[in-house]
C-alpha cells in the first residue's frame, strides 16, 4: 500500500491507498499548526502516519512508499523543502523526506501539491481516459500541472505548471512572486477579495456590506453571492476575473493542445458562470487549436485529489526506483 499526504497551510490530510488506484483504505485529517515550527509538525506527521497505517491494518514499514504533496518549492534530489509560503517560517531547507523516512522505515518522495492534484484528476478523475491533460488550481494561489502521455511533465526542478505566474497584464498589479500582471495577481481568491474590499470602501457594494455586517466570511463565494443579489460593481469584477482565467487557460491550451483542461480549487467552485466564461474565452482566443475537441471541465475528486496524487506519485517513483 501507498500513503499519500497533502500538507497544507491549515490542515494535513492522509490516505492509505491501494497502489495505482483511487481506493482509499484509511484516512486521517489533522491541523497543521505550522506556528509550532517545522520540527514539531514533522513529529506530529510521523505520529499521524502511524495512526492512519494502524487504521489500515499495517505498520509504516509495511508501506511501499509515501508521497507528500507540499505547497511550494522543494529539492527533489534531497527531499528538502525550500520555500512553502503558506506555512509559518516558509520551511527553508527542511529535510521532510529524510525525517519521515528515517522514523517510519520506508521511502518518501515529495511532489508539488498542484502537480499532485493534476496527476490525480488525470488518472482517476475528470481527465480519466485521456492521454494529455492540463489542470489549474484556482484558490489562494493559482497553480497547475501538465500530464503528457499519462505522465506528469515536471520541467526544470519540477516547476512546469506554474500557470498562475504567466503574465496577462503588462502594467497590472504586482504579484507575490515579484512579477507584474500575473494571472494569480488578477484572479486568485485573495485578489478577488482585495478588489471587492476596495469597492466596499467606495460604497458600491450594499449587498456585500450587509452580508459582512451579518457576520458572513469574506470569500470569493460571498462576492459572487452579493453580485447575484444585485451589486453591479461586483458583477463587473467577476466578469474581469473570469476573463483573466479564460485568457490564462487559452494561453495554456494554445501551448499544449490538451484533450482535457481540469479546473479545481476554491475559486473554481464559483461554478457554471466561471466555466461558461472560460469556455467562451478559449473559443474566442484559440485560433490555431481545435478547441471543439478539448473538454474544459470541473475537477471531481475534491479534497481527495491531493492525497491520491501524492500516493500515485510515490507509486510511480517506486517503480522507477525498482527499475534502477
N, C-alpha and C positions, 0 to 999 in steps of 0.2 A: 504494500500500500504506500501511497504518497501522502505527504502532508503539505497542504497549501496554506500560506499565511498571508493575509492582507494587512500590512502595517499602515495604519492611518494616523492622522493628527489627533483624532478623538477616540478611536477605538481600534482594537486589533481583533481580527476575525480568523478563526482556524477551521480547517476542514480536512478530515482524513478521507482520501479519495481513492477509489479503485483505479489503478494505473490506466491511462489512456481513455478514461471515460469521464462522464459527468456525475457519476454515482457517488454521493456523499454518505459515508458510513457513520461519521460522527462529526459534530461541530461544536464550537465554543466561541463566545464573544466576550471581550473584557475591555475596560477603559485603558487607553494608552498611558495617561498620566505622565506625559513626557517632561513635565516640570520637575519630576523627581530625578531626572538625569538619565543618560543612556545606560549606564551600568545597572541601575535599578530596573529599568524597563526590560533589559535583556534577561535579568534573573527571573522576572515575572513571566517572560515569554517561555523560558525553559520550563518553569513550573506548569504553565498552561499547556505546553506541548505534551508533558507527561500526563496531564489530566485528560486531554482530548484523546490521546492514544489509549489510555485506560478505558475510556468510554467505548472505544472501537475494539477492545479486547486484545490489544497488542502493547508492546513496550516500544519506546522510541528507537531502540536498537533494532527492532523488527521492521522498521520503515525502510523502504528502498531509497528514499531521499526526501528532502524538504525543499520547497521553493518558497521564497519570501518576496512578495511584491512591495517595493519601497517607493515612497512618494518623492522621488528626486534622483540625484546623480550618485552613482557608485562606481567602484573599480571592480570590473568583472573578474579580473585575474586574482585579486586578493580577497574579494568578498567584503570589502570595507565600504561603508557609506562615506560619501564626500560632502554632500550638501542636501539636506532634507529640510526645505524651507518651512514646512508646516509643523515641524517638531521643535520643541524648545531646545535652543542651542545649536540647531541645524545639523548636528551629528557629523562633524568633520572627522574623517579618519577613524571611524568606529568599526572594530572588527566583528561585525554582526555574524557573518557566516562561520568564522572560526570559533567564536564563543559558543554558538549553539551546537556546532558540530562536535567540539571537544566534550561538551556536557552531555549530549544526547547520543553520541556514538553513531551518527550517520552523516552522510554527505548533505551539504546545504548549498543552494545556489540562490543568487539574488536576481531579480528582474524589476524593471520599472513598472509601477502599478498600472499605468495607462497601457503599456505594452501587454501586460498580463490580461487586462480587460479585453483587448482586441483579440488576443490569441484564443481566449475562452469563447468569445462570441463567434469567432471564425470557425472553430472546431465543433462547438456544442450549442451555439445559439443562433442568432439572426443570420449569420453567414454560413451556416452549416450546408455543405454540399457544393459550395463554390470554391474555386482554387485561389482566386485573388480578391482580397478584401482590404479595405481601409476602414479605420474606426476613429471616431472623435469622442473624447470625454469632455463634456461641456459642464463645468462646475465652478468650484472656487478658482481653479485654473483651467486652462484648455490644453489637453494633450491628445495623444493618439498613437496609432501604430499602423504598420503595413505588413500584411501577410501575402506572400507571393509563392505560388505553388504549394499552399498549405503550410509553408514555413515562415516563421517570423523573420522579417528583414530588419536587422539592427543598425546597419551603418557603422560609422566610427564610434567606438565606445558606447554602443547601444543608444545613440542619440537620434536615430531615424524615427520620425513620427512626432516631432515637436511642432505639430500643426498650429498650436496657439501662438507661435512666435514667427509666423510668416508676416511680412509687412503688408498691410492693407491700406493704410493712410500715411502718406509720406510726411504729412505735417500733423499727425494725430497725437493722441496723448502718450505720455511716456509709460512704458510697460515695466513691470518689476524686474524683467531681465536686463533692463538698461536701454533697450531699443525704443524707437518711437513708432507708434502706429501699428503695433501687433494686434492680431485678432483677439488675443487674451485681454488686452487693454480696452477693447471695444465691446466685448460680448461675454466676458466671464460673469459669474454671479456677483462678485464684488463691484465690477464695472457697472452692471445694471443698477445695483443698489446705490452706488455713488452718484450716478446721473439722476436717479429718481430723488435722491436726497436734495440735490440742487434745485430740482423742480418743486419739491416740497417747501423749501425755504422761500421760493419765489411765489408761493401761494397758488400754484397751478394744479394742485392735486387734492381736491377736497375729499374724495372718497378714500384715498390713501391716508390722509391726515386723520380721518375718522377711525379707520381701521387701527392705526397705530395708537390712537387715544384709547381704543378699546382693549389694548394690550396684545394686539397681534404682533407676531415676529416679522421683522422687516426682511423679507426674502424676495427673490425674483418671482416666486409664485404669488406673493401678495401684490407685487407690482402688476402682474397680469390680471389678478382679480380686480384691482382698482381700475385698470384700463377697461376691462369688460363692463364695469359698473358705470363708466362714462367719463373717466379722466382722460380727456383728449391728448394732453401732453404726454401721458404715459403710452397711449396708443402709438404716437409718433416715435417715442423712444424704442418701443418694442419692434416697430417696423424697421428702425435703423439696426437694431440688434440682429433681427432675422436676416436682413440683407447682408450684414457683415459675415454672419455664419455661412450664409449661402455662397458668398464670394469665396470664403475660405475653402469650403467644400468643392466649389467649382475649380479652384486652383489645383487642388489635390487630385480631382478627377481627371483634369487635363494632363497632369504629370504621370499618373499611374494607370488610368483607364481600368479601374477595378470592376469586377462583376457586382460587388455589393459595397455600399457605404453604410456603416452602422453608427448611429448617434446614441450616445449614452451620457450619463451624468445628470445632476440635478436640474440644470438649465434645460436639458432635453425633455424633462418632464412637463415643460410648458405645452407639450403635446401637438395636436393637429395643426394649429396656426403656424408653429415653427416648422414642422415637417413640410407643410404645403408651400410655405415661402421658400424653403431651401430647395425643394424640387423645382420650383418655378425659376429661381435664380440660376440653378445649374443648367436648366434647359435654355435659358436666355444667353448664358455666357460661354458654354462649352460648345464651340462651333466645329472643333476638329475631332470630337469624340462621339461615338454612337450612344448618346445618353439614354435613348429609349431602351437600351439593353442593360442599363445599370439600375439596380434597385437601391433606393435610399430609404432605409428602414430604421425603426427604433430598436434599441437593444432589448433583449428579452430575459437575460439571466439575472438582472437586478443585482442585489448585494452579493450574490454567489460568484459573480464573474471574476473578481479579483482573486479569490481563493482557488477557483477552478483553473484559472490561467496560470497561477503560480505553481500549482500542482502539476499541470501539464508541462510547464517549462522544466521543472525538476525531472519529470519522466523523460523528456527529450534529451536533457543534458546527461542523464544517467545512461541512456542508450549510446550517446556519443562517447561517453567515458569508457563504457564497456568495449566498444569497438577499438578504441585506442589501446 
